[in-house]
Amino acid sequence: MRKLVGRLTGRQVPDDFEGTLDDGEYVLTSAEVKSGGHMVATSLGLWLPGSRRVGWHMISKATWGGGALVLIEATEASQAGAAVVLEDMPPVRFVFAQSGKLPDTIHDRVTKSIASRHRHELPGGGAWFVQRKVPGRDGIVLQVRPDKGTDADAVERVAEEVAAKLSLMRTDLQQ
């Protein structure tokens, strides 16, 4: 049934797709990567060639140009109270023969995952405080992405304070 629906909607998993979609996860679009495999955008994230999905909330930056995508993925470096402190991985470049709807889909999904963002200057640099929706889960997570060289203790202290205040605000709104 899944393949029939995929054929009818044009949202079929490519034949060489190596991943396994979660229950309820569906394909939005895909594009063939010149070095091999496909990049597949789904309701839950972006599948890179091979079998690894990056959640929309873990994409720090995606830049398009000249038929290529430069992707910066974040990893969870630490926890500061209810906040997650992120660290960016090195950029990775993917070249496509034809990208189709993939650039627009990535832009749309990453943008829609952001509920709010605020830049805060800290000793040694600064950090972005971003509230993001996590695909497939209810609620919002506070992510903190510090600049290189920013005082880690200051980042954690401020992140904990902000997360606690946001939690209180949510509690007040629910009452």
For each residue, the residues with C-beta under 8 A, 3 or more apart:
1: 4 5
2: 5 6
3: 6 7 12
4: 1 7 8
5: 1 2 8 9 11
6: 2 3 9 10 11 12 13 27
7: 3 4 10 12
8: 4 5
9: 5 6
10: 6 7
11: 5 6 26 27 28 29
12: 3 6 7 27
13: 6 17 21 27 30 40
14: 17 30 32 38 40
15:
16: 37 38
17: 13 14 30 38 40 47
18: 37 50 51
19: 40 47 50 51 52 53
20: 51
21: 13 25 26 27 42
22: 25 44 136
23:
24: 43 136
25: 21 22 42 43 44 136
26: 11 21 42 43
27: 6 11 12 13 21 30 40 41 42
28: 11 41 42 43 101 105 109
29: 11 40 41 100 101 102 105
30: 13 14 17 27 38 39 40 41 100 102
31: 38 39 96 97 98 99 100 102
32: 14 37 38 96 97 98
33: 36 37 38 39 49 94 95 96
34: 95 96 97
35: 49 94 95
36: 33 49
37: 16 18 32 33 49 50
38: 14 16 17 30 31 32 33 47 49
39: 30 31 33 46 47 48 49 69 94 96 102
40: 13 14 17 19 27 29 30 46 47
41: 27 28 29 30 46 47 102 105 106 109
42: 21 25 26 27 28 45 46 47 53
43: 24 25 26 28 135 136
44: 22 25 53 55 56 135 136
45: 42 53 54 55 56 58 135
46: 39 40 41 42 53 54 56 59 71 106 109
47: 17 19 38 39 40 41 42 51 52 53 54
48: 39 52 53 54 71 94
49: 33 35 36 37 38 39 94
50: 18 19 37
51: 18 19 20 47
52: 19 47 48
53: 19 42 44 45 46 47 48
54: 45 46 47 48 58 59 71 73
55: 44 45 58 59 134 135
56: 44 45 46 59 109 110 112 113 135
57: 113 132 133 134 135 141 143
58: 45 54 55 73 74 75 86
59: 46 54 55 56 62 71 72 73 74 106 110
60: 72 73 74 86 88 145
61: 70 71 72 88 91
62: 59 69 70 71 72 106 107 110
63: 69 70
64: 68 69 70 99 103
65: 68 70
66:
67: 95 96 97 99
68: 64 65 93 94 95 96
69: 39 62 63 64 93 94 96 99 102 103 106
70: 61 62 63 64 65 91 92 93 94
71: 46 48 54 59 61 62 91 92 93 94
72: 59 60 61 62 88 89 90 91 92
73: 54 58 59 60 88 89 92
74: 58 59 60 86 87 88 89 143 145
75: 58 86 87 89
76: 79 84 85 86
77: 85 86 87
78: 84 85 156
79: 76 83 84 85
80: 83 84 85 144 155 156 157 159 160 163
81: 159 160 161 163 164
82: 142 163 164 166 167
83: 79 80 129 142 143 144 159 160 162 163
84: 76 78 79 80 141 142 143 144
85: 76 77 78 79 80 143 144 145 146 155 156 159
86: 58 60 74 75 76 77 143 144 145
87: 74 75 77 145
88: 60 61 72 73 74 145
89: 72 73 74 75 92
90: 72
91: 61 70 71 72
92: 70 71 72 73 89
93: 68 69 70 71
94: 33 35 39 48 49 68 69 70 71
95: 33 34 35 67 68
96: 31 32 33 34 39 67 68 69 99 102
97: 31 32 34 67
98: 31 32
99: 31 64 67 69 96 102 103
100: 29 30 31
101: 28 29 104 105
102: 29 30 31 39 41 69 96 99 105 106
103: 64 69 99 106 107
104: 101 107 108
105: 28 29 41 101 102 108 109
106: 41 46 59 62 69 102 103 109 110
107: 62 103 104 110 111
108: 104 105 111 112
109: 28 41 46 56 105 106 112 113
110: 56 59 62 106 107 113 114
111: 107 108 114
112: 56 108 109 133
113: 56 57 109 110 132 133 134 135
114: 110 111 117 130 131 132 133
115: 131 132 133 140
116: 130 131
117: 114 128 129 130 131
118: 128 129 130
119: 126 127 128 129
120: 126 127 128 129 158
121: 125 126
122: 125 126 127 146 150 151 154 155 158
123: 150 151 154
124: 147 149 150 151 154
125: 121 122 146 147 148 149 150 151
126: 119 120 121 122 146 147 150
127: 119 120 122 144 145 146 147 150 155 158 159
128: 117 118 119 120 144 145
129: 83 117 118 119 120 142 143 144 159 162
130: 114 116 117 118 142 143 144 145
131: 114 115 116 117 140 141 142 143 166
132: 57 113 114 115 140 141 143
133: 57 112 113 114 115 139 140
134: 55 57 113 137 139 140 141
135: 43 44 45 55 56 57 113
136: 22 24 25 43 44
137: 134
138:
139: 133 134
140: 115 131 132 133 134
141: 57 84 131 132 134
142: 82 83 84 129 130 131 159 162 163 166
143: 57 74 83 84 85 86 129 130 131 132
144: 80 83 84 85 86 127 128 129 130 155 158 159 162
145: 60 74 85 86 87 88 127 128 130
146: 85 122 125 126 127 150 152 155
147: 124 125 126 127 150
148: 125
149: 124 125
150: 122 123 124 125 126 127 146 147 154 155
151: 122 123 124 125 154 155
152: 146 155 156
153: 156 157
154: 122 123 124 150 151 157 158
155: 80 85 122 127 144 146 150 151 152 158 159
156: 78 80 85 152 153 159 160
157: 80 153 154 160 161
158: 120 122 127 144 154 155 161 162
159: 80 81 83 85 127 129 142 144 155 156 162 163
160: 80 81 83 156 157 163 164
161: 81 157 158 164 165
162: 83 129 142 144 158 159 165 166
163: 80 81 82 83 142 159 160 166 167
164: 81 82 160 161 167 168
165: 161 162 168 169
166: 82 131 142 162 163 169 170
167: 82 163 164 170 171
168: 164 165 171 172
169: 165 166 172 173
170: 166 167 173 174
171: 167 168 174 175
172: 168 169 175
173: 169 170
174: 170 171
175: 171 172
